[in-house]
Amino acid sequence: MQDTRVSIIIPIYNAEEHLEECLKSLTIGSNGDANAEILCISDGSKDSSVDIVKKFADKDSRFKLIEKENEGVSMTRNRGIKEASGDYIMFLDSDDYFRPDAIKTAISQMENTQADIGIFKYDNLIEGKFEEPKMNKRIQEFKNRDNPADYIELQATVWNQIFKTSFLKKNNIFFLEGCKNTEDGAFGFCCVFNNPKYTIIDEKLYVYRRFVEGSATAKIDSIKNNQFTFEKLYSLDIYKNQPLSVQLRIVQKFLGALEYSWDRFQEESDRFILREDIKNFMTSLEKKYHILHLENIWQYPRLKSLYDENPLKKLLVR
């Protein structure tokens, strides 16, 4: 029996609205002929998602249904990594879909370059219209970069990447438990810490559906979630063993996320909450890093000024 080339991990929770389109994308074009196992993991779904998966599994043996209690997306993906038998792993969210030749294109590039991780471009789908993400331009700029630490900048999502399974399992890389809306970046950082060989796949292989019903991209508790994830990262020995320059690049990513959250919410009632959350996160960072190192991160002074009327005075005092 031919070895499985790729394991596609799909976490599913009450995803009936778009799940059929998601799964169908794996049967179209060369995706339909791919030597793949498609791990559809129901995270305690209560709608018709399980029935939709069963319908595909009845017709195509590559689809495998795994049912478990609700634990969240991180634990669901971790279950997929543990179950995966393919040479490579790809992640697909249940409201998104792959382009028809995504699997073949990604695997071909990985084999040609002998890379551990491949990063590819994607399309945003907003209210039925495709939009070019700004990230695609950044991905293009990384085509000739060899330093793994540089790829910290591209760590935001896992669904536009393909991973060598042996790399993840050898280095015991899993999603951090309990993280919400920040789990993808943390997973990517843990990959970077293990010095993988990256390759850029210069094609759009994924369609990311933005602002769909039930989307959690604009949560008021996003800063608390970011702080929780950072504290989890900071507690890891592999993080503490990173050079200060690498750690500060990670900190900069988190401060960028704080700034993004602040700019998204304009109501003063929301900003009252965010201001306190930012203060708590920044205070925690100042206990971990010298103030002069933080000051060199360009987002730091602005975020500090949101709750400190005279940040320069405090910097001088310290």
C-alpha positions in Angstrom: 0.0 0.0 0.0 1.3 3.4 -1.0 2.4 5.6 1.9 0.2 8.6 2.7 1.8 11.8 1.4 -0.2 14.4 3.3 -2.5 14.6 6.3 -5.0 17.4 6.2 -6.3 18.4 9.6 -9.7 20.1 9.7 -11.0 21.1 13.2 -14.8 21.3 13.1 -17.2 22.9 15.5 -20.8 23.7 14.4 -19.5 24.4 10.9 -22.5 23.3 8.8 -22.9 26.5 6.9 -19.6 26.3 4.9 -18.3 22.8 5.6 -19.6 21.2 2.4 -17.7 23.7 0.3 -14.6 23.2 2.4 -14.6 19.4 2.0 -15.6 19.5 -1.7 -12.5 21.5 -2.4 -10.5 18.4 -1.5 -12.2 16.5 -4.3 -11.7 19.0 -7.1 -8.8 19.1 -9.6 -5.6 17.3 -8.5 -6.7 17.5 -4.9 -9.2 14.8 -5.7 -6.4 12.4 -6.7 -4.0 13.3 -3.9 -2.7 10.5 -1.7 -4.1 12.1 1.4 -5.8 11.3 4.7 -8.3 14.0 5.5 -8.8 14.1 9.3 -12.1 15.8 10.0 -12.2 16.3 13.8 -15.5 17.2 15.3 -14.9 19.2 18.5 -18.2 18.4 20.1 -20.3 19.8 17.2 -24.0 19.9 17.8 -25.3 20.8 14.3 -25.2 18.7 11.2 -21.4 18.9 10.6 -20.9 15.2 11.5 -23.5 14.1 9.0 -21.9 16.2 6.3 -18.5 14.6 7.0 -20.1 11.1 6.9 -21.6 11.8 3.5 -18.1 12.5 2.1 -16.6 9.6 3.9 -19.1 7.2 2.4 -17.9 8.2 -1.1 -14.2 8.8 -0.5 -12.2 6.7 1.9 -9.6 9.5 2.4 -12.1 11.3 4.6 -11.9 10.1 8.2 -14.2 11.3 11.0 -13.0 11.7 14.5 -15.4 12.8 17.2 -14.5 14.1 20.6 -15.7 16.3 23.4 -15.4 20.1 23.0 -11.8 21.2 23.9 -11.1 24.1 21.6 -9.3 24.4 18.3 -5.7 24.0 19.8 -6.5 20.6 21.3 -8.4 19.6 18.2 -5.5 20.3 16.0 -3.1 18.6 18.4 -5.3 15.5 18.1 -4.9 15.7 14.4 -1.1 16.0 14.6 -1.0 12.9 16.8 -3.2 10.9 14.4 -1.4 12.1 11.3 0.4 9.4 9.2 1.3 11.5 6.2 4.7 12.7 5.2 3.3 16.3 5.4 0.7 18.1 7.4 -1.6 20.8 6.2 -4.3 22.6 8.2 -7.7 23.7 6.7 -10.3 25.6 8.6 -13.9 24.4 8.2 -15.2 27.7 6.7 -12.4 28.0 4.2 -11.2 26.0 1.2 -8.2 24.9 -0.9 -7.7 25.8 -4.5 -8.1 22.8 -6.8 -4.3 22.0 -7.1 -3.2 23.1 -3.7 -2.0 19.8 -2.3 0.1 18.8 -5.4 1.6 22.2 -5.7 2.6 22.4 -2.0 4.1 18.9 -1.9 6.0 19.4 -5.1 7.7 22.5 -3.7 8.5 20.8 -0.5 10.1 17.9 -2.2 12.1 20.0 -4.7 13.6 22.1 -1.9 13.7 19.5 0.9 12.2 22.1 3.2 10.7 21.5 6.6 8.0 24.2 6.2 6.4 25.8 3.1 4.5 29.1 3.2 2.1 29.9 0.4 -0.1 32.8 -0.6 -3.9 33.0 -0.3 -7.0 35.0 -1.1 -9.4 36.7 1.2 -13.1 36.1 0.5 -15.2 38.9 1.9 -19.0 38.9 1.3 -18.5 36.9 -1.9 -15.7 39.0 -3.3 -12.0 38.1 -3.5 -9.5 40.5 -2.0 -5.7 40.5 -2.2 -4.2 40.3 1.4 -1.3 42.6 2.2 0.4 39.5 3.6 0.9 38.1 0.1 3.4 41.0 -0.7 5.3 40.2 2.5 5.4 36.5 1.6 6.8 37.3 -1.8 9.6 39.4 -0.2 10.8 36.3 1.7 11.7 34.2 -1.3 15.4 34.4 -0.7 15.6 34.5 3.1 17.5 31.7 4.8 17.5 32.9 8.4 14.6 31.1 10.2 14.3 34.0 12.7 13.3 36.3 9.9 10.1 34.2 9.4 8.8 35.3 12.8 7.3 38.2 10.8 5.1 35.8 8.7 3.7 33.8 11.7 0.1 34.6 12.0 -1.8 31.6 10.5 -1.0 27.9 10.0 -3.5 27.3 7.2 -1.2 28.9 4.6 1.7 26.6 5.5 2.6 23.0 4.9 4.7 21.2 7.5 7.0 18.1 7.3 5.4 15.7 9.8 8.7 14.4 11.0 9.9 18.0 11.8 6.9 18.6 14.1 7.0 15.2 15.8 10.7 15.1 16.3 10.7 18.5 18.0 7.4 17.8 19.9 5.7 20.9 18.4 2.0 21.2 19.3 -0.4 24.0 19.8 -0.3 25.6 23.2 -3.3 24.6 25.3 -5.8 27.3 26.3 -4.8 29.9 23.8 -7.7 31.7 22.0 -7.3 33.4 18.6 -3.6 33.6 19.1 -2.7 29.9 18.8 -1.5 30.0 15.2 1.2 32.6 15.8 2.5 30.8 18.9 2.7 27.5 17.0 4.6 29.2 14.2 7.1 30.7 16.8 7.7 27.3 18.3 8.5 26.1 14.8 11.0 29.0 14.2 12.7 28.1 17.5 13.7 24.7 16.1 15.5 26.2 13.1 13.5 24.8 10.2 14.3 25.2 6.5 11.6 27.3 5.0 10.5 27.6 1.4 8.1 30.2 -0.2 5.5 28.7 -2.5 4.7 31.6 -4.9 1.1 30.6 -5.6 -2.3 31.2 -4.0 -3.4 27.9 -2.7 -6.0 28.8 0.0 -9.2 30.9 0.3 -9.7 32.5 3.7 -13.3 33.5 4.4 -13.3 36.7 6.4 -16.1 38.1 8.5 -18.3 35.1 8.3 -21.1 34.6 10.8 -19.6 33.6 14.1 -16.2 35.0 13.4 -14.2 35.8 16.5 -11.8 38.2 15.0 -13.0 41.3 16.8 -13.2 40.1 20.5 -12.9 42.8 23.1 -10.8 40.3 25.2 -8.2 40.0 22.4 -5.5 41.6 24.5 -6.1 39.3 27.4 -5.8 36.4 25.0 -2.5 37.8 23.6 -1.1 38.2 27.1 -2.2 34.6 28.1 -0.4 33.3 25.0 2.7 35.3 25.6 3.0 34.1 29.1 2.6 30.5 27.9 5.4 31.1 25.4 7.6 32.8 28.0 7.3 29.8 30.3 8.8 27.5 27.7 12.5 26.6 28.1 13.0 26.8 24.3 11.8 30.4 24.4 14.1 31.3 27.2 17.0 29.8 25.4 16.5 32.0 22.4 18.8 35.0 21.9 17.5 38.3 23.2 17.2 39.6 19.6 14.8 36.8 18.7 12.8 37.2 21.9 12.4 40.9 21.2 11.1 40.2 17.7 8.4 38.0 19.3 7.6 40.8 21.7 7.3 43.2 18.8 4.8 40.9 17.1 2.7 40.9 20.3 2.9 44.7 20.7 1.8 45.0 17.0 -1.3 42.8 17.9 -2.0 45.1 20.9 -1.9 48.2 18.7 -4.1 46.5 16.1 -6.7 45.7 18.8 -6.6 49.3 20.0 -7.2 50.7 16.5 -10.1 48.4 15.8 -12.2 49.6 18.7 -13.3 53.2 18.7 -16.0 53.3 21.4 -14.7 54.9 24.6 -16.4 52.2 26.7 -14.4 49.6 24.8 -11.2 51.5 25.0 -11.6 51.9 28.7 -11.3 48.1 29.0 -8.5 47.9 26.4 -6.5 50.6 28.1 -6.4 48.6 31.3 -5.6 45.4 29.5 -2.7 47.1 27.6 -1.4 48.5 30.9 -1.4 45.0 32.5 0.4 43.4 29.5 3.0 46.2 29.3 3.7 46.0 33.0 4.3 42.3 32.7 6.7 42.9 29.9 8.6 45.5 31.9 9.2 42.9 34.6 10.7 40.6 32.0 12.8 42.9 29.8 14.9 46.0 30.4 13.1 49.1 29.7 15.7 50.3 27.2 15.2 47.2 25.1 11.5 47.7 25.0 11.9 51.3 24.1 13.6 50.3 20.9 10.4 48.5 19.7 8.6 51.2 17.8 5.1 50.3 19.1 6.1 50.6 22.7 6.1 54.4 23.2 2.6 54.8 21.7 1.1 51.9 23.7 2.7 53.3 26.8 1.2 56.7 26.2 -2.3 55.2 26.2 -2.2 54.9 29.9 0.8 56.9 31.0 0.5 60.6 30.6 4.3 61.1 30.8 6.0 57.9 29.7 9.3 59.8 29.1 9.5 60.9 32.7 9.0 57.3 33.9 11.6 56.0 31.5 14.1 58.5 32.9 13.3 57.7 36.4 13.9 54.0 35.8 
